[in-house]
Amino acid sequence: MFIDLLRWLHVIGATVLLGTGAGIAFFMLMAHRTRDPRLIAHVAGTVVVADTIFTATAVIAQPLTGILLALKIGWPLSDGWLALSIALYVLTGLFWLPVVSIQLKLRDLARAAVAGNRALGSDYERLFRIGSVPFQCSAIL
């Protein structure tokens, strides 16, 4: 019974990671394409909340449920495919962490543009380009 719960939680965690990651990237890209600081500020604010609630929770739950599953089944964590999975998970996380920081900065730059009644500046454009590279790399993994 416990192993079934772990499996279910592990699959749900993977689904949330993939779905939230793809959804966040899509909505940020669509907002960015409008070049409307007000819309970007709103969407980026929502993205930050979604990342905090859904993605961060799944990022923590995924390795916990995976490790518990492996131990419960009796698979050594040093087994080739498990070790590779853990290494790729860590590598993907290293791409994701800077993106979270960039999302916060993009939100703040868009809010500042709205407050100053001005267009988005070069800092916003540069950060958006930088932020899209890690997402593209982690999506490949």
C-alpha positions in Angstrom: 0.0 0.0 0.0 2.8 2.5 1.0 4.7 1.7 -2.2 1.6 2.4 -4.3 1.3 5.8 -2.6 4.9 6.5 -3.3 4.5 5.6 -7.0 1.4 7.7 -7.3 3.2 10.7 -5.7 6.2 10.2 -7.8 4.2 10.2 -11.0 2.2 13.2 -9.9 5.4 15.1 -9.1 6.8 14.4 -12.5 3.6 15.5 -14.1 3.5 18.7 -12.1 7.2 19.5 -13.0 6.6 19.0 -16.7 3.2 20.6 -16.8 4.1 23.6 -14.7 7.5 24.1 -16.3 6.0 24.1 -19.8 3.0 26.2 -18.8 5.2 28.8 -17.1 7.5 29.0 -20.1 4.6 29.3 -22.5 2.8 32.1 -20.6 6.0 34.1 -20.0 6.9 33.8 -23.7 3.4 34.9 -24.8 3.4 37.9 -22.3 6.9 38.8 -23.4 5.9 38.9 -27.1 3.3 41.6 -26.4 6.0 44.0 -25.1 3.3 45.3 -22.7 4.9 46.0 -19.3 1.6 45.9 -17.5 0.7 42.4 -18.9 4.3 41.1 -18.4 4.3 42.4 -14.8 1.0 40.6 -14.1 2.0 37.3 -15.8 5.4 37.3 -14.3 3.9 37.8 -10.8 1.6 34.9 -11.4 4.5 32.8 -12.7 6.5 33.5 -9.5 3.6 32.3 -7.4 3.0 29.2 -9.5 6.7 28.3 -9.3 6.7 28.8 -5.6 3.6 26.7 -4.9 3.8 24.0 -7.6 7.3 23.7 -9.0 9.2 24.1 -5.8 6.9 21.5 -4.0 7.4 19.0 -6.8 11.1 19.7 -7.0 11.4 18.6 -3.3 8.9 15.7 -3.5 10.3 14.1 -6.6 13.7 13.0 -5.3 12.2 12.1 -1.9 9.6 9.8 -3.4 12.1 8.4 -5.9 14.7 7.6 -3.3 12.1 6.1 -1.0 10.7 4.0 -3.9 14.2 2.7 -4.8 14.9 1.8 -1.2 11.6 0.2 -0.6 11.9 -1.9 -3.8 15.5 -2.8 -2.9 17.3 -1.0 -5.8 20.7 0.4 -4.8 21.0 4.2 -5.5 24.3 3.5 -7.1 22.7 1.4 -9.8 23.6 2.8 -13.3 20.2 4.2 -14.4 19.3 5.5 -10.9 22.7 7.2 -10.5 22.3 8.8 -14.0 18.7 9.8 -13.1 19.8 11.5 -9.9 22.7 13.3 -11.7 20.4 14.5 -14.5 17.9 15.7 -11.9 20.6 17.7 -10.1 21.9 19.1 -13.5 18.4 20.2 -14.4 18.0 21.8 -11.0 21.2 23.8 -11.6 19.6 25.2 -14.8 16.3 25.9 -13.0 17.5 27.8 -10.0 18.9 30.8 -12.0 15.7 31.0 -13.9 13.7 31.5 -10.7 15.9 34.4 -9.8 15.6 35.8 -13.3 11.8 35.5 -13.2 11.8 37.6 -10.0 14.0 40.3 -11.7 11.8 40.3 -14.9 8.7 40.8 -12.7 10.4 43.6 -10.8 11.6 45.3 -14.0 8.2 45.1 -15.6 6.6 46.5 -12.5 9.1 49.4 -12.5 8.3 50.1 -16.1 4.6 50.2 -15.3 5.2 52.5 -12.3 7.4 54.8 -14.4 5.1 54.7 -17.3 7.9 53.7 -19.7 8.8 50.8 -22.0 10.8 47.8 -21.0 14.5 48.6 -21.0 17.5 46.7 -22.3 18.0 45.1 -18.8 14.7 43.3 -19.2 15.5 42.2 -22.8 18.9 40.9 -21.7 17.5 39.0 -18.7 14.8 37.5 -20.8 17.3 36.1 -23.3 19.5 34.8 -20.5 16.5 33.2 -18.8 15.3 31.4 -21.8 18.6 29.5 -22.4 18.5 27.5 -19.1 14.9 26.6 -19.7 15.7 25.3 -23.2 18.7 23.3 -21.9 16.7 21.8 -19.0 13.8 20.9 -21.4 16.3 18.9 -23.5 17.3 16.9 -20.4 
